Amino acid sequence: MWDLTGKKVKGIYLGVEVTGIVEATYVNYGTAVTHHVILDNDYLNGNVARLKGEVVFIDSNDVEVLC
């Protein structure tokens, strides 16, 4: 199943593991799939900061469904 909309997931965003709820799933150029994930927690990797509740884009190869 490629559409994870509404599912809780963990994934890798800019090299750091994050968790959240998938807001939307999109098919990009051909067969590439991207999930738009609403973050459960704040994110900081030294250069980039995202607050809890912000949406990040994660490739389907970097996502695992939690429940």
C-alpha positions as CSV (number, residue, x, y, z in Angstrom):
1,M,0.0,0.0,0.0
2,W,1.5,3.3,-1.0
3,D,-1.1,5.8,0.3
4,L,-0.3,6.3,4.0
5,T,-2.6,9.3,4.5
6,G,-3.7,9.4,8.2
7,K,-1.1,6.8,9.3
8,K,1.4,7.4,12.1
9,V,4.9,6.9,10.7
10,K,8.6,7.3,11.5
11,G,11.0,8.3,8.8
12,I,14.3,10.0,8.0
13,Y,14.2,13.7,7.3
14,L,17.6,15.3,6.4
15,G,19.4,12.5,8.2
16,V,17.4,12.5,11.4
17,E,14.6,10.2,12.5
18,V,11.3,11.9,12.9
19,T,7.7,10.7,13.7
20,G,4.3,12.1,12.8
21,I,1.0,11.7,11.0
22,V,0.9,11.6,7.2
23,E,-1.2,14.5,6.0
24,A,-1.0,13.6,2.3
25,T,0.7,11.2,-0.1
26,Y,1.7,12.2,-3.6
27,V,3.1,10.4,-6.6
28,N,5.9,12.5,-8.1
29,Y,7.6,12.1,-11.5
30,G,6.7,8.5,-12.6
31,T,6.7,6.2,-9.6
32,A,8.4,8.2,-6.9
33,V,6.1,8.7,-3.8
34,T,6.4,11.5,-1.2
35,H,4.6,11.7,2.1
36,H,3.8,15.0,3.7
37,V,4.3,14.3,7.5
38,I,3.0,16.5,10.3
39,L,5.8,16.4,13.0
40,D,5.1,15.1,16.5
41,N,8.1,16.9,18.0
42,D,10.4,19.8,17.2
43,Y,13.3,19.0,14.8
44,L,16.8,20.4,14.8
45,N,19.8,19.1,12.9
46,G,22.1,22.0,13.6
47,N,21.2,24.0,10.5
48,V,17.5,23.4,9.9
49,A,14.8,23.8,12.5
50,R,11.2,22.7,12.2
51,L,8.6,23.1,15.0
52,K,6.1,20.5,16.2
53,G,3.1,20.6,13.8
54,E,5.0,21.7,10.8
55,V,4.9,19.6,7.6
56,V,8.0,18.0,6.1
57,F,8.3,15.9,2.9
58,I,9.7,12.4,3.3
59,D,10.4,10.0,0.5
60,S,8.5,6.7,0.7
61,N,11.8,4.7,0.8
62,D,12.6,6.5,4.2
63,V,9.2,5.8,5.9
64,E,8.0,3.0,8.2
65,V,4.4,2.7,9.3
66,L,4.0,2.6,13.2
67,C,0.2,2.0,13.4
